[in-house]
Amino acid sequence: MKPLVSILIPAYNAEGWVAEAIQSALRQTWREKEIIFVDDGSTDRTLAIADSFSSRGVFVAFQKNAGASAARNKAYSFCRGDYIQWLDADDILAPDKIAKQMEVAERLNDPMALLSCEWGRFIYRTSRAKFNPTLLWNDLMPPEWLARKMANNIWMQTSTWLVSRKLSEAAGPWDERLSFDDDGEYFCRVLMKCSGVKFVPGARVYYRASGPSSLSNVDDSNRKLESAWRSIQLHIQYLLQMEDSARTREVCIKFLQTWLPAFDPHRPDIIRHAQQIAGHLGSQIQLIDTVESLRWKFAWMKSIFGSKAAFRAQNKFPQLKHSMIRFWDKTMSQFERMPRP
């Protein structure tokens, strides 16, 4: 018997994308699979769309809105798989993604190995996805993987991972206190328990770029800022637990410095705490002068409208730019789907 793979899909108000995500799970060439979908209290047609796939073997459950981590934990409670494939409701798996990773998993015969793969960003057209390799696209030992992530502020998309049940149980459940970077924190714990990361070239995930307004953007939401700060502290704790050295302390200091501007000017208390942690690690971090950090396109606004207005305009511009790109990509996607004479 081949190992069973559980594809777990949490969703909230994803009516525009959820059908594509479920279809990509159904199209997996790895035959031994189950698909479990949990709706996290959506107020749109997400649940109805998911229900339409019940006849094709998709298990659909509903919960009152409690957050992505809670939905993931609930999905996991239903699954029976030997391996776990997480899939966000707006992302897409290449048809042979799981099969290619399972081929490697069976060859390794090590349930504590953690498998990753390639991922590329797209908006509406997967044919336009951009796959940009990073330093994490390698076979790595856990301390080195996490050090590279933190030092370079890079990451691996949630759906790239394939995790054995044994490794999942060792890592524990998703942290339901986190609303930002819950996946980053969770896979740090998976990483700490694994025997090593095996990168599988050719296996692919398509990550839908939702833009600056997405859940993955910190912005000035107090809940997100606190969640981001908790995740940052845990990243530092996890890395130093695996390797407490001059090298990893330097990585932690660089990580704090990189994230420090995210909390300015909204959370000076977090900035002070970050500086205290850096001090304990043997160094100092400084907040870059916010006047100097304004790009030239927006710096002129400061003298007329004030600092807050200038920074608000600078932060809103990427959202406007992304909206225009989304509109164009959606238009071209619809055009490509039109029947040809």
C-alpha positions, 0 to 999 in steps of 0.5 A: 500500500502506498502512503496516504496523503492528506491535503488540508485546505482552510478557507475564509471568504475565498469564493474567487479562488477556492474552486481552483485550489480544490481542483488542483488537489483533485488533479494530483497524480498521487492516487492515495489522497484525501482532501479535507476542507474547513471553512472558517466562517466565510460570509461569501459563497466559499462554503457553497462552492466547496460543498459542490465538490463533496460528490467528488470525495472532498470532505467539507467542514464548517466552523465559526470564524476563529482564524486560519490556525484554528481552521488548520488545526480542525482540518488536521483533526479529521485527517488520516494521512501518513503525510500532510499537504497544506494548501491555502485556498487561493493557491494551486498545486502542480498536478505532480507536486505531491507525486514528485515529493513522495517519490523522494520520501519513499526513497529516503525512507525517513519519516522525519525528513521535511520535503520542500519544493519550488514556488512561484508567484502569480495573480490570475494566470499560472502561465505567468508565474515567476519562480525565483530561486532563493538560498532556501532552495537547497538540501539543508540542515535545520539550523542552517535553513533557519539562519538563512531565512532570518539573515536574508528575510526570505521564506518558503511558501506554506504549500511547498512543504510535505510533512509526515504525520510523525513529524507533524505530531512531533511539532504540535498544533498551529499556534492559534494566537497568531494572526500574522506569520502563523505559518512561519512560526509553525514550520520553525517548530516542524524544522526543529524536529526534522532530520533535515530539509530535502528540496525537490526540484521540479515539484511546484506550487503556484502562490497567488500574490494577493498584494499589500492588503493581504493577511501576509502584510503587516501594515498598521493593524495592532493585532498583526503587529503583536502577532509579528512581534511574537513570531519574531521572538519565537524565531530567535528562540528556536534558532538559538535553541538549535545553535547558540553561537556568535554566527546565529546571534549575529543572524538574530540581530540582523533579523531584528534590525530588518523588522524594526521599521515595521513597528514604527511609529505605531509600537514604540514599546516593541521597538524598545523591547527589540533593542533590549533583546539585541543588547542581550545578544551583544549588539545594538540596533537603531531605527533608521530616521523616518525622514530619510526612509521616505522615498524621494517620490513622497518626501516632498509631502512631509513639509506640506501634509506632515510625516504621517500623511507622507508615510500613509501615501508611501504605504498606499502606493503599492496597493494602488499599483498592485490593483492596476496590475491585478486588473490587467492580469484579470482582463488578460486571463478572461481574454485568454479563456474566450472561445476562439472562432 
